[in-house]
Amino acid sequence: MDMTAGTGARWPTVQPWLSTAARLGLAAVWLIAGGAKVTDLAGSGRAVNAYQVFPYDLAMIIGAALPLVELALGVLLLVGLATRLAAGVSTGLLVVFIAGITSAWARGLRIDCGCFGVGGELAAGQSPSYGLEIARDLAFLALAGFLLWFPRTLGSADAIISRRFSDE
């Protein structure tokens, strides 16, 4: 797809700014999500277990690892190191999250997704907000997809490394 058609010479100037906004926005998502869960890894495991997809022990391991992966992605994106790789992993994770929420909804589970904190079974009288959670994750997926397609960003470690190697 030729993004310069119709936009003239502006796309090469605008694209790094849009990609930088996507990179920093996605970094914030992962840092907030991972930061909200990292102090209670057992709770994060219970949130994964609430989806009833994995055996309990595996759900606990996934739940303990997930905040660390989210924080690592957030840091990589924040500094702009391995941006395309981080965007690709983000894309994969978000697809899994959307599938998990969709599965919970389709199976009639009443859980909090645990996306930005410790989730799990909802208390009596609380209703899940699966549609909003899926819409939110689709927006995050759009950021990751854009960044996967256009990883060149401003002020990134990738740009510094690229310049360093091109100067030699």
LINVENTA-V170144 format. One record per pair of residues at least 12 apart in sequence whose C-alpha atoms are under 10 Angstrom apart, sorted by the first residue. I is the first residue (numbers start at 1). J is the second residue. If there is no record, write none. Layout:
i,j
I,J
I,J
This chain:
i,j
3,15
15,150
15,151
15,152
15,153
15,154
16,147
16,150
16,151
16,152
16,153
16,154
16,155
17,152
17,153
17,154
18,143
18,146
18,147
18,150
18,152
18,153
18,154
19,143
19,144
19,146
19,147
19,148
19,149
19,150
19,151
19,152
19,153
19,154
20,77
20,78
20,80
20,147
20,150
20,151
20,152
20,153
20,154
20,155
20,156
21,143
21,147
21,153
21,154
22,77
22,87
22,140
22,142
22,143
22,144
22,145
22,146
22,147
22,150
22,151
22,153
23,74
23,76
23,77
23,78
23,79
23,80
23,83
23,84
23,86
23,87
23,143
23,144
23,146
23,147
23,148
23,151
23,152
23,153
23,154
23,156
24,74
24,75
24,77
24,78
24,79
24,80
24,143
24,153
25,74
25,77
25,78
25,140
25,143
25,144
26,73
26,74
26,77
26,78
26,86
26,87
26,90
26,140
26,141
26,142
26,143
26,144
26,147
27,70
27,71
27,72
27,73
27,74
27,75
27,76
27,77
27,78
27,79
27,80
27,86
27,87
27,90
28,71
28,73
28,74
28,75
28,77
28,78
29,70
29,71
29,73
29,74
29,115
29,116
29,140
30,67
30,68
30,69
30,70
30,71
30,72
30,73
30,74
30,75
30,77
30,78
30,90
30,115
30,116
31,67
31,68
31,69
31,70
31,71
31,72
31,73
31,74
31,75
31,77
31,78
31,116
32,67
32,70
32,71
32,74
32,115
32,116
32,117
33,66
33,67
33,70
33,71
33,74
33,114
33,115
33,116
33,117
33,118
34,65
34,66
34,67
34,68
34,69
34,70
34,71
34,72
34,73
34,74
34,115
34,116
34,117
35,67
35,68
35,70
35,71
35,74
35,116
35,117
36,67
36,114
36,115
36,116
36,117
36,118
37,63
37,64
37,66
37,67
37,68
37,70
37,71
37,114
37,115
37,116
37,117
37,118
37,119
38,63
38,64
38,65
38,66
38,67
38,68
38,70
38,71
38,117
38,118
39,64
39,67
39,117
39,118
40,63
40,64
40,67
40,117
40,118
41,60
41,61
41,62
41,63
41,64
41,65
41,66
41,67
41,68
41,118
42,59
42,60
42,61
42,63
42,64
42,118
43,60
43,63
43,64
43,114
43,117
43,118
43,119
43,120
44,59
44,60
44,61
44,62
44,63
44,64
44,65
44,66
44,67
44,114
44,115
44,116
44,117
44,118
44,119
44,120
45,57
45,58
45,59
45,60
45,61
45,62
45,63
45,64
45,65
45,66
45,114
45,118
45,119
45,120
46,59
46,60
46,61
46,62
46,63
46,64
46,114
46,118
46,119
46,120
46,121
47,59
47,60
47,63
47,111
47,112
47,113
47,114
47,115
47,117
47,118
47,119
47,120
47,121
48,60
48,61
48,62
48,63
48,64
48,66
48,100
48,113
48,114
48,115
48,118
48,119
48,120
49,61
49,62
49,63
49,119
49,120
49,121
50,104
50,109
50,110
50,111
50,112
50,113
50,114
50,119
50,120
50,121
50,122
51,100
51,101
51,103
51,104
51,105
51,107
51,109
51,110
51,111
51,112
51,113
51,120
51,121
52,100
52,103
52,104
52,107
52,109
53,100
53,103
53,104
63,114
63,118
66,93
67,115
67,116
67,117
69,89
69,90
69,93
70,89
70,90
70,93
72,86
73,85
73,86
73,87
73,89
73,90
74,86
74,90
76,156
76,157
77,156
77,157
78,155
78,156
78,157
79,155
79,156
79,157
79,158
80,151
80,152
80,153
80,154
80,155
80,156
80,157
80,158
80,159
80,160
81,156
81,157
81,158
81,159
81,160
81,161
82,151
82,156
82,157
82,158
83,144
83,147
83,148
83,150
83,151
83,152
83,153
83,156
83,157
83,158
84,144
84,145
84,147
84,148
84,149
84,150
84,151
84,152
84,158
85,147
85,148
85,151
86,144
86,147
86,148
86,151
87,141
87,143
87,144
87,145
87,146
87,147
87,148
87,149
87,150
87,151
88,144
88,145
88,147
88,148
88,149
89,144
89,148
90,140
90,141
90,143
90,144
90,145
90,147
90,148
91,138
91,140
91,141
91,142
91,143
91,144
91,145
91,146
91,147
91,148
92,141
92,144
93,141
94,134
94,137
94,138
94,139
94,140
94,141
94,142
94,144
95,134
95,137
95,138
95,141
97,113
97,115
97,133
97,134
97,137
97,138
98,130
98,133
98,134
98,135
98,136
98,137
98,138
98,141
99,134
100,113
100,134
101,113
101,129
101,130
101,131
101,133
101,134
101,137
102,130
102,131
102,133
102,134
104,128
104,130
105,128
105,129
105,130
105,131
106,130
108,128
109,121
109,122
109,128
110,122
110,123
110,124
110,126
110,127
110,128
110,129
110,130
111,123
111,126
111,127
111,128
111,129
111,130
112,126
112,127
112,128
112,129
112,130
112,133
113,128
113,129
113,130
113,133
115,133
115,137
